[in-house]
Amino acid sequence: MLRAVPKNWFSWKFEIFDGEVCVANLDLADGTPGLFFISAIQGRTFEIFLEEHKEHESWIDGAIDLFLDYDDYPILLREDGRTIASATKTNSFKETFDVVFDQTGYILQRNMRGYRKFELADGSQVVGSIHPVRWHWIGRKAIVELPEYFPLEVQVFITGLVLYQWKKENDNKHSGQSE
């Protein structure tokens, strides 16, 4: 079981702990939607980012792109240019992702019975969850209970997806928008 802890009260930079040992850093502070980085996971650096937008080949492509949200693009976990895992939002109005790792698809979605709780499912079987510590609605500390057979970088990637959704909720609340 991992824990994600913000560096301070206002920070969107997290330290990921396994027990009492910090095993990763996750930075969601960048203002670019869908762009964040992982650094120093067991001495290795990983990137998490939106797959690059294609160049517009015609005015129609540009017009269509105006209606697309950043959520329509896959989010990739990469190390040295090699894709390790990916996530695609299944619906712009729902907080549900198709996560692919090791040629296996999983569904990451908000559990409607638990405020801010997300569950990871393999088919209809729930295999893990991420939720706030003590279910406190203000806190950004998270408990991460994902399968131990997932490499640490994949667990941090999935944790980043959930924390990013929490950040979007927070940003929308403070800007007067609703998602």
C-alpha positions, 0 to 999 in steps of 0.5 A: 500500500502506498500513500501520496502526501502533498509537500505542503498544504497548498502544493500539488507536488506529492511524495509517494511513500511505501511505509515510511520510505519516499519512493517517488515524487509526482509534480502536478503543479504545472499549469498545462492540462494533462501534463505532469512528471514523475521523477526519482522512482528508484533512481529512474526518471519517468514522464507522464504527458498527453500524447502530442496533438497532430498538426492540422492538415486542413481547416476542418481538422483545426475546427474539429480540434476546437471542440475536443478537450484535452481529455480526448487525448491519451495520457502516456507513461514513458521512460526513455521514449518507451511507452509503459502504460497509457490511459484514455478518458472514455467520456469527457463528462465522466471520470473514467479511464481505460488504462492499458498496461502490459497488454491488459486493459483496466477501467479506472473510475470514480466510485459514486458511493465514496466521495473522491474514491476511485476504483481500478477494475479488471473486467467486473472485478475490482482490483484496487482503489485510491481514496483520500486519507480518512475520507476527509473532503479537504485533504489531498493525502491519498491511500493507494491500494493497487495490485502489488504485481503492478510495477511501482511506476504504473502504480504512481501513474494511476495515482497521478491520474486520480490526483490530477482529477482532484486537482481539476475539481479544485481548480474548477471550484476556485474558478467558479466552474463545475465539471 
